[in-house]
Amino acid sequence: MPASSPETTHLRFALAVHDKIAGDGADSCFSPYSAASALALVTRAARGITAEEAATVVAGTVDGVADQAELLRKAAVLTAHTGGEQPELAVSNTLWVWQRLALNPGFTEELADWPSGRVATAPFVDDPEGARRTINADVARATHDLIPELLPSGSIGADTVASLVNALYLRVAWTFPFAATNTADGDFHAPARTRRVPMMRQVERLGYAAGHGWRLVALPALGGVEAIVLLPERPLAEQESTLDAETLAGLLSAKRETMVNLALPRLSLDVRSALKPALRALGVHTMFQPAADFGALSDDPRLLVSDVSHQAVLRVDESGLEGAAATAVTMRLVSMPVGEPVTVVVDRPFLLLVRHAGTGACYFLSRVVEP
């Protein structure tokens, strides 16, 4: 894949966000697909520098967002399988809005072109907790209950008026399943200590490549899905920073079918990630500030993004893999920025008028000479 290809751009986004959210060296798991979908839709809702900053992270340029959107649309459809268990992929993109927030039709038309794109209402201002429960219930349905509570308690406030939510669910079987009888405990050398874990084993013709200090194994699954194992020659903490998009793209292009004697641990990951700090670290600032411009979404100039929540679940066993992810971009209203304040020092006698604003009726009119 050339450096300018949509695939390499998406890899660059995936590795950049991973670097920011997985910096402590602990287990991490996030969905570049879900995060990129939500962020790409943000660029469509925004204008000016607000759109440019988000587009730079997800697509390199504003013009590149269209290519990323097309990549995401294509990836939302799996190849049909003849007979047996069918691969399952469900993707949804929902704009949850307060019923009194006026939307621009151009954005709703854009959203309709995305996989399962729709607009739904939630009682954000009137019942913030009810809105949170409604969104969480919808995400739970979309993810087969793997993510029952994307938005934690307190994440929706009385000033919240919208949330752009991407959710996905994936379940696919391996093309070459691992025999459960071959699974046995084996050593896994974690940084702190060596642990005994269930290791799945198989000898099969798999995609394989080696180079730049990495060994790559591709495990094919039904529907056109594959799992890529990237094993470093040195400790991961020393070598992870050397894996950039171009190196990874080169390894993926170089993989060839080879007989591989593979031992792979079963996996079960469930990780929440705070994407707001990660995006800020990558140069996305304006959409979180009062200067944000979401004029393509709504004519209300007070909109800004208050938070970006993400959760991913991934399970890998002898039969295949199951995963779910969801990303919520939550928006609220703020007071309009007013520029430099006007200074008024009331340091001499003045008049004070107290009146009914609606009718103009004066309740009090006073002269204040010696307060």
C-alpha positions in Angstrom: 0.0 0.0 0.0 1.4 3.4 -0.9 2.0 5.9 1.8 -0.9 8.1 0.6 -3.5 5.3 0.4 -6.6 5.4 2.6 -5.5 2.1 4.3 -2.2 3.6 5.3 -3.9 6.8 6.5 -6.3 4.7 8.6 -3.3 2.8 10.1 -1.6 6.1 10.9 -4.8 7.2 12.8 -5.1 3.8 14.6 -1.4 3.8 15.8 -1.5 7.5 16.8 -4.6 7.1 19.0 -3.2 3.8 20.4 0.0 5.6 21.4 -2.0 8.2 23.4 -4.4 5.9 25.2 -2.0 3.0 25.8 0.9 5.0 27.2 1.0 3.3 30.6 2.0 -0.1 29.2 -1.1 -1.9 30.6 -3.6 -3.8 28.5 -5.4 -1.6 26.1 -8.1 -2.1 23.5 -10.0 0.4 21.3 -11.7 0.3 17.9 -10.1 2.5 15.3 -13.2 1.9 13.1 -15.6 3.2 15.7 -13.4 6.1 16.7 -12.7 7.1 13.1 -16.4 6.8 12.2 -17.4 9.2 15.0 -14.6 11.6 14.3 -15.2 11.6 10.6 -18.9 12.5 11.3 -17.7 15.3 13.6 -15.7 16.8 10.6 -19.0 16.7 8.6 -20.8 18.5 11.4 -18.1 21.2 11.9 -16.7 24.0 9.8 -13.5 25.9 9.6 -10.6 25.1 12.0 -13.0 22.9 14.1 -13.3 20.6 11.1 -9.7 20.9 10.0 -8.2 19.8 13.3 -10.4 16.7 13.5 -9.9 15.9 9.8 -6.1 16.1 10.2 -6.1 13.4 12.8 -8.5 11.0 11.2 -7.7 11.6 7.5 -4.6 13.8 7.1 -6.6 16.5 5.4 -10.2 17.7 5.0 -10.2 16.4 1.5 -9.1 13.0 2.8 -12.2 12.5 4.9 -14.2 11.4 1.9 -11.8 8.6 1.3 -11.9 7.5 4.9 -15.7 7.6 4.9 -15.7 5.3 1.8 -13.2 2.9 3.5 -15.5 2.8 6.5 -18.6 2.2 4.5 -16.9 -0.7 2.6 -15.7 -2.3 5.8 -19.2 -2.3 7.2 -20.1 -5.2 4.8 -18.7 -8.7 5.2 -18.3 -11.3 2.4 -21.1 -13.8 2.4 -20.3 -17.3 3.5 -21.8 -20.5 2.1 -23.2 -22.8 4.8 -22.5 -23.0 8.5 -22.3 -20.1 10.9 -22.6 -16.8 9.2 -20.2 -13.9 10.1 -22.0 -11.1 11.8 -21.1 -7.4 11.6 -23.5 -4.7 12.7 -22.7 -1.0 12.6 -24.8 1.9 13.6 -24.3 5.7 13.5 -26.9 7.6 15.6 -27.2 11.3 16.3 -29.1 11.6 19.5 -30.5 15.2 19.9 -32.6 17.2 22.2 -35.9 17.8 20.4 -35.6 21.6 20.6 -32.2 21.6 18.9 -32.8 22.7 15.3 -30.7 20.6 12.8 -29.5 21.6 9.4 -30.9 19.2 6.7 -27.5 19.0 5.0 -26.0 17.1 7.9 -29.0 14.7 8.4 -28.7 13.9 4.7 -25.0 13.2 5.2 -25.7 11.0 8.2 -28.2 9.0 6.2 -25.4 7.9 3.8 -23.5 6.2 6.7 -24.1 2.6 7.8 -27.4 2.6 9.7 -27.2 6.4 10.0 -30.2 7.9 11.8 -31.4 10.8 14.0 -33.1 10.0 17.3 -34.4 12.2 20.1 -33.5 12.0 23.8 -34.7 14.2 26.6 -31.3 15.7 27.3 -32.2 19.0 29.0 -35.5 17.9 30.6 -34.2 14.5 31.9 -30.4 14.0 31.5 -30.4 10.7 33.3 -33.3 9.4 31.2 -31.3 10.5 28.0 -28.3 8.6 29.3 -30.3 5.4 30.0 -31.9 5.7 26.5 -28.5 5.9 24.7 -27.0 3.2 26.8 -29.9 0.8 26.1 -29.5 1.4 22.4 -25.8 0.8 22.5 -26.4 -2.4 24.5 -28.8 -3.7 21.9 -26.4 -2.8 19.1 -23.5 -4.6 20.8 -25.4 -7.7 22.0 -25.0 -6.5 25.6 -21.2 -6.5 25.5 -21.3 -2.8 26.3 -24.3 -2.2 28.6 -23.2 1.2 29.9 -21.1 3.3 27.5 -22.0 6.6 29.2 -21.3 6.4 33.0 -23.4 8.2 35.6 -23.0 11.9 35.5 -21.8 12.0 31.9 -25.0 13.7 30.6 -25.7 17.1 32.1 -28.6 19.6 31.9 -26.6 21.5 29.2 -26.1 18.4 27.0 -28.1 18.7 23.8 -26.6 16.0 21.5 -24.5 12.9 21.3 -23.1 11.4 18.2 -22.7 7.6 18.8 -21.1 4.9 16.7 -21.5 1.3 17.8 -20.4 -1.9 16.2 -20.6 -5.6 16.9 -18.5 -8.3 15.2 -18.6 -12.1 15.5 -16.8 -14.3 13.1 -15.4 -17.9 13.1 -11.9 -18.8 12.2 -11.3 -20.2 8.7 -9.1 -22.7 10.5 -10.4 -23.2 14.0 -8.1 -24.2 16.8 -8.8 -27.7 18.2 -9.9 -27.3 21.8 -8.1 -30.5 22.7 -4.8 -28.8 21.8 -5.3 -26.0 24.3 -3.1 -26.3 27.3 -1.6 -24.0 29.9 1.7 -22.4 28.9 4.1 -19.7 30.1 3.3 -16.0 29.2 6.2 -13.7 30.1 4.5 -10.5 31.3 6.7 -7.6 32.3 6.1 -8.1 36.0 6.1 -11.9 36.1 5.7 -15.1 34.1 2.1 -16.4 34.2 0.5 -19.7 33.2 -2.3 -19.0 30.7 -4.5 -21.1 28.3 -2.5 -21.3 25.1 -4.4 -22.3 21.9 -2.3 -24.2 19.4 -2.4 -25.1 15.7 -0.2 -25.9 12.8 -1.7 -24.3 9.7 -0.9 -22.5 6.5 -1.2 -18.8 7.5 -0.1 -15.4 6.3 3.4 -14.7 7.7 6.0 -11.9 7.4 9.1 -10.8 9.3 11.1 -7.6 9.2 11.9 -4.4 11.1 12.1 -6.4 14.3 8.6 -7.8 14.0 7.0 -11.1 13.2 3.5 -11.0 11.7 0.9 -13.8 11.6 -2.4 -13.4 9.9 -5.3 -15.6 11.1 -8.1 -15.6 8.5 -11.7 -15.6 9.6 -15.0 -15.9 7.7 -16.5 -12.8 6.0 -13.2 -11.4 4.8 -12.0 -10.7 8.4 -8.5 -11.5 9.6 -6.7 -11.1 12.9 -3.1 -9.9 12.7 -0.6 -10.9 15.5 2.4 -8.6 15.7 5.2 -10.1 17.9 8.2 -8.0 18.6 11.7 -9.5 18.7 12.6 -7.3 21.7 10.4 -6.4 24.7 7.3 -4.6 23.5 8.0 -1.6 25.7 11.3 -1.1 23.9 10.0 -1.7 20.4 6.4 -0.5 20.2 7.4 3.0 19.2 9.2 1.8 16.1 6.0 0.5 14.5 4.7 3.3 12.3 2.0 3.2 9.6 4.5 2.7 6.8 6.3 -0.2 8.6 3.0 -1.9 9.4 1.7 -1.4 5.8 4.9 -2.9 4.5 4.6 -6.0 6.8 1.0 -6.5 5.7 1.9 -6.3 2.0 4.8 -8.7 2.5 2.9 -11.5 4.2 2.8 -14.8 2.4 1.1 -18.1 3.1 3.5 -20.2 5.2 3.1 -23.2 7.5 3.0 -21.8 11.0 3.2 -23.6 14.3 1.2 -21.1 16.3 0.6 -20.9 20.0 -1.7 -18.0 21.0 -3.3 -17.2 24.3 -7.1 -16.9 24.7 -8.1 -13.3 25.1 -10.8 -11.4 26.9 -10.4 -7.6 27.0 -12.9 -5.0 28.2 -11.4 -1.5 28.2 -12.7 2.0 28.5 -10.7 4.8 26.9 -10.9 8.5 27.4 -10.5 9.8 23.9 -10.8 13.5 24.7 -7.2 13.8 26.2 -5.9 11.6 23.3 -7.4 13.8 20.7 -6.1 17.0 22.4 -2.6 15.5 22.5 -3.0 14.9 18.7 -3.9 18.5 18.0 -7.7 18.5 18.2 -8.6 21.5 20.5 -11.2 23.8 19.0 -14.1 21.4 19.0 -13.8 21.3 22.9 -13.8 25.1 23.2 -16.4 27.9 23.0 -14.9 28.9 19.6 -16.1 25.6 18.1 -18.1 25.9 14.9 -20.7 23.2 14.3 -22.6 25.3 11.8 -23.0 22.3 9.4 -24.9 20.5 12.1 -27.0 23.3 13.6 -27.3 27.1 13.4 -27.0 27.3 17.2 -23.5 28.9 17.7 -23.2 27.6 21.3 -22.4 24.0 20.5 -19.1 22.4 21.6 -17.9 18.9 22.3 -17.8 18.2 26.0 -16.4 14.6 25.9 -15.6 11.7 23.7 -16.3 8.3 25.4 -15.1 5.0 24.1 -15.3 1.3 25.1 -14.1 -1.8 23.4 -14.6 -5.5 24.2 -12.7 -8.3 22.4 -12.8 -12.0 23.0 -10.7 -14.5 21.1 -11.0 -18.3 21.6 -10.6 -21.6 19.7 -13.7 -21.0 17.4 -13.2 -17.4 16.5 -13.5 -13.9 17.8 -16.3 -11.6 19.1 -15.9 -7.9 19.6 -18.0 -4.8 20.3 -17.1 -1.1 20.5 -18.9 2.2 20.9 -17.9 5.8 20.7 -20.0 8.7 21.9 -19.2 12.4 21.0 -21.2 14.4 23.5 -22.1 18.0 22.8 -23.4 20.7 25.1 -24.4 24.4 24.9 -22.2 27.2 26.3 -22.6 31.0 26.6 -21.4 32.9 23.6 -17.9 34.3 23.8 -18.1 38.1 24.1 -14.5 39.2 23.5 -12.9 41.9 25.6 -15.2 43.1 28.5 -16.4 46.7 28.9 -15.3 48.1 32.2 -17.9 50.1 34.2 -16.9 51.4 37.6 -20.0 52.8 39.5 -18.0 55.3 41.6 -20.3 58.3 41.6 -24.1 59.0 42.0 -26.3 57.0 39.7 -29.9 56.1 39.0 -31.3 52.6 39.5 -34.3 51.4 37.7 -36.1 48.1 38.7 -38.7 47.0 36.1 -40.7 44.2 34.6 -38.7 43.2 31.6 -41.7 41.9 29.6 -43.9 44.9 29.9 -41.5 47.7 30.9 -43.4 48.5 34.0 -41.1 50.1 36.5 -41.1 48.7 40.0 -38.5 51.1 41.4 -36.7 54.2 40.2 -34.0 55.4 42.5 -31.3 58.0 42.6 -28.3 56.8 44.5 -26.1 59.7 45.8 -24.8 58.3 49.1 -25.0 54.5 49.0 
